[in-house]
Amino acid sequence: MKIQLIWVGKTKEPFIHEGLQKYLKLLQSYADVSITEVREEKVKDISRMLGKESERIQDLKTPYILLDEKGEPLESVEFAKLIEKLGSSATFLLGGAYGVSGDVKARAIKKISLSSMTFTHEMSRLVFLEQLYRAFTILQKRGYHH
């Protein structure tokens, strides 16, 4: 399976970067995972920032599943079933510190939530990759998920 992850900004925290590398390595057995980093906009006006980032996201022209705090909550097994249903490829989008614009939300083919709790956008990347790995181990009955 090919999985494209699109997220806004670079991962700056070393411990998160290390965790991302760990899960990317573990995922190699299950999927070809690629990451596209969309340049983060550095302006004080949040709506302008989201607008600029939205333009960059929409330039990618690929259907995506949005990770959004108001998205559908899924348990790990339900997420695994979604991965299975997606078939040979999927694209997931994680916004920046302020999320994404309404236009980007509207274009998403599906919106899912990682948790009812709030995480930093960098931490969300790590949590998502762990859940992606967990989903594949569930599908392969590997015992990682109890």
N, C-alpha and C positions, 0 to 999 in steps of 0.2 A: 504494500500500500504506500502511496505517496501522500505525505502530509506537509502542507505549507503552513507555517506559522508567520503571521504578520503582526508586528507590534511596533508601537511608537516609542522611539528613543533607544538609547544604548543601555545595557545593563552595567551599572557603575559599581554596585556593591560586590566586592570580591567573593564573599561567601555565597552569594546568590549565583554569581557566574560559575563558581566551582560546582554548585548543585546542578545547574543547568547542564554543564558538561557531563556530569555523572549520568543524568537521565537520558541525555542524547546518546551516550554510549550504550546504555542499556536498551534503548529503543532500536538500535541498529539491527537487532535480530528480528524485529517485527515490521519495521517501516522505514522508508526513506524520508527522513524529516529534514526539511529546509527552513531556514529562518530568513525573513525579510524584515529589516529594520527600517521603518519610515522615520525620516528626520523629524525630531521634536522641534516645535516652534517655541521660541523664547520671547514671548511678549506678555505684558501685564494684562491685556484685555483678553479674557478667557474665550469669549465668543469669536474673536478674531483668530486666536490661537487654534481653536477647534476647526474653524473654517479653513485655515492654511493646511492643517494636518489632514483634514477631510479631502482636500484637493489631491494631496499626495497618495492617500489611500485609494481614492477613486481612479487615479491614473493606473492602478494595477489591474483594473478591469477583470476581476475574478470573483465568482460567487463565494461567499464566506459565511461561516457561522460566527456570530459575535459573542464574545464573553462579556456579559453585562450584568451589573448588580441586580437589575430588574428582570433578568432573563429567567427562563424556566429552570427551577431547581431539579437537579438529577442526582440520584444516588449513584455510586460507582458502577453497580451492575447495569443500571439503566444507561449510563454513559457508554459502557462497553457495547450494549446492544445498538446504540446510535452509531458507534464506530463501525460495527459490523454491517449495519444497514447502508452506510455511506459508500461502501464498495471499494473501488480501487484508488480513490483520491478524495482529499478533503482539504479545505483551507479554513483556518481559525484566525480570528482577529482579536487582539487585545489592545485596547486603547491606552492612552497615556494617563498622566496623573489626574486629569479632569474628564476622562472617558473619551467619548467620540461625539460628533455632532448628530443632530436629528436626522440629517440626510444619510449618514453612514449607518445609523440604526435602522432606518427605513429600508435600506438596500440589503440588509442581512437576510439570508434565507432561513435562518433560525437564530434565536437568542437563548443562550444558556447562562446560568449563574454557577460560579464555583462554590458559593457559600452565601448564607445570609449575613455573614460577618464581612467587614470591609478589610481588604488587604492593600498594601502599596501595589502599584502597577508592576514593579519589579518582582515582588513576592508572588504575585498572581502568576507570573511566568513559571516560576518554580513549582508552585502548587499544580498548575495545569499540566506541566510535563510529567509530574509524578502520577497524576490521575490518568494521563494518556498511557503511561507505562502500565499502570494498574489495569486499565481496560484491556490491553493486549494480553496480560497474564490471566485475566479472567476468561477471555475468549479461548486461550490456549490451555486453560485449566492447569496453570503452573504453580499454584499454591501460595503465591505472594499475597493474595487477597484471602482473608479468612472468612 
